[in-house]
């Protein structure tokens, strides 16, 4: 019998663990280096532990399954979690930090939103706390986050599966969860829809995605904001209500060019305060994460990192 899983307490945040070796599967060495933290004494963020809590012993792992069956099972779970997330409200805090030559933070920009919908049923991020900025070199508006705000929470659902090639590349333990690793590559990059290019970690017992790392690409190149340089994103999920894996922590490090100077920058997105919608509240008409819009044909593609 499958063990009972209780929702975990407020997690701490996991520093980037073991991703450097995985990044070599995605981008050249120079691109992977661009994701490193800035030089200097800048400390990594606190850890974000991925774990399950149970009052009974962990059951034995099921027999190994063929690769295609694992893929089928976890993409079906992705469908389930996406539908469930539409029945929840939550707070999303986006923080962008810039760092000085000494590697220490020199300012940040913070905006807090919640999912909401327009009268026509379309989804948008409603600002619930006025944006605050202490940035000293960069000048941002909420519009600068548009593409990042709209990254899909579940990039490889069963509906999207036909667009990808998935390859099993081994096993790895993410904190307390043993995982299968799958490399995900678009079969054919598209113009209208940005597709995920990266790696996913799948719980080897329950066949549920607990972590992703990658970028979004079209046939024009790697997707990026006009203002912000971030392209590679590492996403950890949180086990909510003992049922669902929801995105909880997203991070990316890169370097922005400001007035011909290189400025190390970091973005951290935290999802918190997950609460089921009231029975009388209608769920959003569309999922609270959508594929980023591809650039128009006349726009020059961002340089691949």
C-alpha positions as CSV (number, residue, x, y, z in Angstrom):
1,X,0.0,0.0,0.0
2,X,1.3,3.4,-0.9
3,X,2.5,5.3,2.1
4,X,0.6,8.3,3.5
5,X,2.4,11.5,2.9
6,X,1.8,14.6,5.0
7,X,2.5,18.1,3.8
8,X,5.9,19.2,4.8
9,X,6.7,22.2,7.0
10,X,8.0,25.4,5.5
11,X,11.1,24.4,3.6
12,X,14.4,26.0,3.6
13,X,15.9,26.8,0.2
14,X,18.4,24.6,-1.6
15,X,21.5,26.0,-3.1
16,X,22.2,24.8,-6.7
17,X,23.2,21.2,-6.1
18,X,25.0,19.1,-8.7
19,X,23.6,21.1,-11.6
20,X,27.0,22.0,-13.1
21,X,27.5,18.5,-14.4
22,X,23.9,18.5,-15.8
23,X,24.4,21.8,-17.5
24,X,27.0,20.3,-19.8
25,X,24.2,18.3,-21.3
26,X,22.4,21.5,-22.3
27,X,24.9,24.2,-23.2
28,X,28.6,24.7,-24.0
29,X,31.0,25.1,-21.1
30,X,31.1,28.9,-21.6
31,X,27.3,29.1,-21.2
32,X,27.4,26.9,-18.1
33,X,30.0,29.2,-16.6
34,X,27.6,32.2,-17.2
35,X,25.3,30.6,-14.7
36,X,27.9,30.5,-11.9
37,X,27.5,33.0,-9.1
38,X,29.6,36.2,-9.5
39,X,33.2,36.1,-8.3
40,X,33.9,37.3,-4.8
41,X,32.5,36.5,-1.4
42,X,28.8,36.3,-2.4
43,X,27.2,33.5,-0.4
44,X,24.7,31.1,-2.0
45,X,21.1,31.3,-0.9
46,X,19.9,29.0,1.9
47,X,19.0,25.4,1.1
48,X,15.7,24.2,-0.2
49,X,15.2,20.6,0.9
50,X,13.0,18.3,-1.2
51,X,11.5,15.7,1.1
52,X,8.4,13.7,2.0
53,X,7.3,13.1,5.5
54,X,5.6,9.9,6.6
55,X,4.6,8.1,9.9
56,X,5.1,4.7,8.4
57,X,8.2,3.1,6.9
58,X,9.0,3.9,3.3
59,X,7.8,1.0,1.1
60,X,10.1,-0.9,-1.1
61,X,10.7,0.6,-4.5
62,X,8.6,-0.9,-7.2
63,X,10.3,-3.0,-9.9
64,X,12.1,-1.1,-12.6
65,X,9.8,0.0,-15.4
66,X,10.5,0.4,-19.1
67,X,11.5,4.0,-19.9
68,X,8.4,4.7,-21.9
69,X,6.2,3.6,-19.1
70,X,8.0,5.9,-16.6
71,X,7.5,8.8,-19.1
72,X,3.8,8.0,-19.5
73,X,3.3,7.9,-15.7
74,X,5.0,11.1,-14.8
75,X,3.4,13.1,-17.7
76,X,0.0,11.9,-16.5
77,X,1.0,13.2,-13.0
78,X,2.0,16.5,-14.5
79,X,-1.5,16.8,-16.0
80,X,-3.0,16.0,-12.6
81,X,-0.9,18.6,-10.8
82,X,-1.6,21.3,-13.4
83,X,-5.4,20.8,-13.0
84,X,-5.0,20.8,-9.2
85,X,-2.9,24.1,-9.2
86,X,-5.8,25.8,-11.0
87,X,-7.9,25.2,-7.8
88,X,-5.4,26.9,-5.6
89,X,-4.4,30.5,-4.9
90,X,-0.9,31.4,-3.8
91,X,1.5,34.3,-3.4
92,X,4.4,34.7,-5.9
93,X,7.4,36.8,-4.8
94,X,9.9,37.8,-7.5
95,X,13.2,39.2,-6.4
96,X,15.9,40.5,-8.7
97,X,19.3,41.2,-7.0
98,X,22.3,43.0,-8.5
99,X,25.8,42.6,-7.1
100,X,28.7,44.9,-6.8
101,X,32.4,44.3,-7.7
102,X,32.9,42.8,-4.3
103,X,30.3,40.2,-4.9
104,X,28.0,41.7,-2.3
105,X,24.3,42.6,-3.0
106,X,24.0,46.2,-4.0
107,X,20.2,46.4,-4.4
108,X,17.1,44.5,-5.3
109,X,13.7,44.8,-6.9
110,X,10.8,42.9,-5.4
111,X,7.2,42.4,-6.7
112,X,4.5,40.2,-5.1
113,X,1.6,38.9,-7.1
114,X,-1.4,36.5,-6.9
115,X,-3.2,34.7,-9.7
116,X,-6.3,36.5,-10.9
117,X,-8.4,36.6,-14.0
118,X,-9.9,39.1,-16.3
119,X,-13.7,39.3,-17.0
120,X,-13.2,37.3,-20.1
121,X,-11.6,34.5,-18.1
122,X,-8.0,35.0,-19.1
123,X,-5.3,34.8,-16.5
124,X,-3.0,37.5,-15.3
125,X,-0.7,38.1,-12.3
126,X,-2.3,40.7,-10.0
127,X,0.1,42.8,-8.1
128,X,-0.8,42.6,-4.4
129,X,2.2,44.5,-2.9
130,X,3.6,47.6,-4.5
131,X,7.0,46.9,-6.2
132,X,9.9,48.0,-4.2
133,X,13.3,48.8,-5.7
134,X,16.7,49.6,-4.2
135,X,18.6,48.8,-7.4
136,X,21.5,51.1,-7.9
137,X,22.5,50.3,-11.5
138,X,19.4,48.7,-13.2
139,X,16.0,50.3,-13.6
140,X,13.2,47.8,-14.0
141,X,9.4,47.9,-14.5
142,X,7.0,45.0,-13.9
143,X,6.7,44.7,-17.7
144,X,10.3,43.6,-17.8
145,X,9.3,40.4,-16.1
146,X,6.6,39.5,-18.6
147,X,8.2,36.5,-20.3
148,X,9.7,35.2,-17.0
149,X,6.3,35.5,-15.2
150,X,4.6,33.4,-17.9
151,X,7.0,30.4,-17.9
152,X,4.9,27.2,-17.7
153,X,5.0,25.5,-14.4
154,X,4.6,22.1,-16.0
155,X,6.6,22.1,-19.3
156,X,6.3,18.4,-20.2
157,X,2.7,17.4,-19.8
158,X,1.1,14.6,-21.8
159,X,-0.3,17.1,-24.2
160,X,3.2,18.4,-25.0
161,X,4.9,15.0,-25.0
162,X,4.7,14.6,-28.8
163,X,6.9,17.7,-29.2
164,X,9.8,16.3,-27.3
165,X,12.5,13.7,-27.3
166,X,13.1,12.3,-23.8
167,X,16.2,10.3,-22.9
168,X,16.9,8.6,-19.6
169,X,20.4,9.6,-18.4
170,X,20.8,8.1,-14.9
171,X,19.8,8.5,-11.3
172,X,20.5,11.1,-8.7
173,X,19.3,11.9,-5.1
174,X,17.8,15.3,-4.5
175,X,18.0,15.7,-0.8
176,X,15.7,12.9,0.5
177,X,14.2,11.8,-2.8
178,X,15.9,9.3,-5.2
179,X,15.2,10.4,-8.8
180,X,15.5,9.3,-12.4
181,X,17.0,12.0,-14.6
182,X,15.6,12.6,-18.1
183,X,17.1,14.9,-20.7
184,X,14.4,16.8,-22.6
185,X,14.9,18.2,-26.1
186,X,12.4,19.7,-28.6
187,X,12.0,17.5,-31.6
188,X,11.7,20.6,-33.9
189,X,12.0,24.1,-32.5
190,X,8.9,26.1,-33.3
191,X,8.3,29.7,-34.2
192,X,5.0,30.3,-32.3
193,X,5.5,28.2,-29.2
194,X,8.6,28.2,-27.0
195,X,9.6,24.7,-25.9
196,X,11.6,23.4,-22.9
197,X,15.2,22.3,-23.4
198,X,16.7,20.9,-20.2
199,X,16.7,18.1,-17.6
200,X,13.9,16.9,-15.2
201,X,14.2,14.9,-12.0
202,X,11.5,12.3,-11.4
203,X,10.8,10.6,-8.1
204,X,11.8,6.9,-8.7
205,X,9.1,5.6,-6.4
206,X,6.0,7.7,-7.2
207,X,7.1,8.8,-10.7
208,X,6.5,12.5,-10.0
209,X,8.6,15.4,-11.2
210,X,10.3,17.2,-8.2
211,X,12.8,19.4,-10.0
212,X,13.6,20.9,-13.5
213,X,16.5,22.8,-15.0
214,X,16.6,24.3,-18.4
215,X,15.7,27.0,-20.8
216,X,13.0,27.9,-23.4
217,X,13.8,27.9,-27.1
218,X,12.2,28.7,-30.5
219,X,13.6,28.3,-34.0
220,X,15.0,31.8,-33.5
221,X,17.0,30.9,-30.5
222,X,16.9,31.0,-26.7
223,X,14.0,33.0,-25.2
224,X,14.9,35.9,-22.9
225,X,13.5,39.2,-21.7
226,X,14.5,42.3,-23.6
227,X,15.8,43.8,-20.3
228,X,16.9,40.8,-18.2
229,X,19.6,38.3,-19.3
230,X,18.2,35.2,-17.5
231,X,17.8,32.1,-19.7
232,X,18.6,29.0,-17.6
233,X,16.2,28.4,-14.7
234,X,16.3,25.8,-11.9
235,X,12.9,25.0,-10.4
236,X,12.2,23.1,-7.2
237,X,8.8,21.9,-6.2
238,X,7.0,21.7,-2.9
239,X,4.7,18.8,-1.8
240,X,1.4,20.5,-1.1
241,X,-1.5,19.1,1.0
242,X,0.1,15.6,0.8
243,X,-1.0,15.3,-2.8
244,X,0.6,17.6,-5.3
245,X,4.1,18.8,-6.4
246,X,3.7,22.5,-7.1
247,X,6.6,24.9,-8.1
248,X,7.9,26.6,-5.0
249,X,11.4,28.0,-5.8
250,X,12.9,29.2,-9.1
251,X,16.4,30.6,-9.5
252,X,18.7,31.9,-12.2
253,X,22.1,33.7,-12.2
254,X,23.5,35.7,-15.0
255,X,25.3,38.9,-16.0
256,X,23.6,42.0,-17.4
257,X,25.3,44.7,-19.4
258,X,24.5,48.1,-17.9
259,X,26.2,51.3,-19.3
260,X,28.8,49.0,-20.9
261,X,29.6,47.4,-17.6
262,X,29.0,43.8,-16.6
263,X,26.7,43.5,-13.6
264,X,26.1,40.1,-11.9
265,X,22.4,39.6,-11.3
266,X,20.2,36.9,-9.8
267,X,16.4,36.2,-9.9
268,X,14.6,34.2,-7.3
269,X,10.9,33.4,-7.5
270,X,9.2,32.0,-4.5
271,X,5.7,30.5,-4.4
272,X,4.0,30.4,-0.9
273,X,0.8,30.4,1.0
274,X,-0.9,27.8,-1.2
275,X,-4.6,27.7,-0.3
276,X,-7.5,25.9,-2.0
277,X,-10.0,28.1,-3.5
278,X,-13.4,28.3,-1.8
279,X,-16.0,25.8,-3.1
280,X,-17.9,28.8,-4.4
281,X,-14.9,30.3,-6.1
282,X,-14.4,29.6,-9.8
283,X,-11.0,28.3,-10.9
284,X,-9.1,30.3,-13.5
285,X,-10.3,29.5,-17.0
286,X,-6.7,28.8,-18.1
287,X,-3.7,27.4,-16.1
288,X,-1.8,29.9,-14.1
289,X,1.3,29.2,-16.2
290,X,1.5,29.6,-20.0
291,X,4.1,29.0,-22.6
292,X,6.0,32.2,-23.2
293,X,5.1,33.9,-26.5
294,X,7.7,33.5,-29.2
295,X,9.2,36.7,-30.6
296,X,7.8,38.1,-33.8
297,X,9.8,37.2,-36.9
298,X,11.3,40.7,-37.3
299,X,12.8,40.6,-33.8
300,X,16.4,39.5,-33.6
301,X,16.7,36.3,-31.5
302,X,18.5,36.7,-28.1
303,X,22.0,35.4,-28.1
304,X,22.2,31.9,-26.7
305,X,24.1,31.8,-23.4
